[in-house]
Amino acid sequence: MDKDATLDAKGLMCPMPIVQLAKKMKDLRPGQVLELLADDVGSEDDVPAWTNRTGNELLAMDEDGGVFRFYIRKK
């Protein structure tokens, strides 16, 4: 998937992946896509909840070897 930026939040525990995600999204322009990498199992629920709460769009999510990959479009 095409992306405009990547945030590597591996090794961070809740709530830090979401804190870092919120900060990074402020750097993007509307319509740009962020790839978020996280290995905190809580992020599987936290990221979709954050996108719903903020109005940003979760385009895709997958998991490979304990690493979650999220693609989020800024509103």
C-alpha positions, 0 to 999 in steps of 0.5 A, spaced: 500 500 500 502 506 498 504 511 504 506 518 505 510 516 512 512 510 517 511 510 524 515 505 528 512 504 535 515 497 536 517 496 543 512 501 546 507 499 550 500 502 551 498 508 551 505 510 547 503 507 540 497 511 540 500 517 543 506 517 538 500 516 533 497 522 535 503 526 534 505 523 528 498 525 524 499 532 526 505 532 521 501 529 515 496 533 511 489 531 510 489 525 505 496 522 506 497 515 509 501 513 515 503 506 516 504 504 523 508 498 526 507 496 533 508 490 537 503 491 543 497 486 542 493 492 545 494 496 539 490 491 535 484 494 539 486 501 540 488 503 533 481 502 530 478 505 536 482 511 536 481 512 528 473 511 530 474 517 535 478 521 531 475 521 524 481 518 521 480 512 516 483 505 518 485 503 511 488 496 512 490 492 518 494 486 518 499 482 523 505 478 521 510 475 526 507 479 532 508 485 529 501 489 527 501 494 521 496 499 520 495 504 514 491 510 516 489 516 512 488 523 515 482 526 515 
